């Protein structure tokens, strides 16, 4: 069975300078700040847009989602499942 590489925070950068922490399950969580850009936040974790999730109460996340201050994003290792990039 293939294994996935661990999800790593590759560090703050322009467009992705929010705060990273861990949730109680040990998964990384990213809290967006002013000036964040969706694609740059994805790059910070080496993820594609379909590999970022938000709590169910925040609605779906896709490549057209604007990151708002205070949004909590969780990088995942979800496969693409046929969704367009």
N, C-alpha and C positions, 0 to 999 in steps of 0.2 A: 504494500500500500504506500503510495507517495506521501511524503511529509511536506509540510509547508515551512518556509523560513519564518523565524519569529518576526513579528511586526516591531520595527525599531523607529523611534523618533530620531530623524536625522538632523534635528536642530532648527532653531529659530531662523527665519529669513524674512525678507520683505515680502509681504503678502500672506505670511503664515507665522505670526509672532504671538499667537495665543498661548495659553497655559496648558501644559500636559500633566495629567495625573493618572492614577489607576482607580478603577471602580472596585467594589468589593470582590468581584470575581477575578480580579487581576488583569482585566483588559485595559488597554490605554484609552483615555478619554481626552479629547481636545476641546477647550473652551475658546470660542472665537472672540476676537477683539476687533476694534475698528481698523479698517484697511485690509482685512483678510480677503483672499481671493480663493474660491473653491478649488481651482486646479492647483494652486500653489500649496494649499493645505494637503491635498492628495499627494503631491510630490514629496512633501515633508516626511510622509510615512511610506513612500514607495508604493502607493496604492492607486488604483484607477477609480473613477467616480462610483462604479457599482460596488466598490469595496469600502465605502463609507456609509455608516448608518447613523440615524438619529433616534432618540427615544420615540416610541410609538406615538406619543402624544404630540410630537413635533411635525408629523406628516412625513411623506416620502422624501427621499433624497435622490436626485438625479443630476445629470450634467448641466441642467438649466437652473439648479437651485442656487439662490443667492445665500451666502453665508451672512448671518446677522449677528451682531454683537450679543454674546451670551449663549449662542447656539452650542450645544454639546454634540460633538461628532465622535464616533467610535470607528477607528479603522478595523477592517475585518479581512479575512482571507477568503471571502466568498468567491466562487468561480463565476465567470461571466454569464453562464446559462443562456447563451444565445442572444443576450441583449446587445444592441448596437453600441459601439463606443462613442 
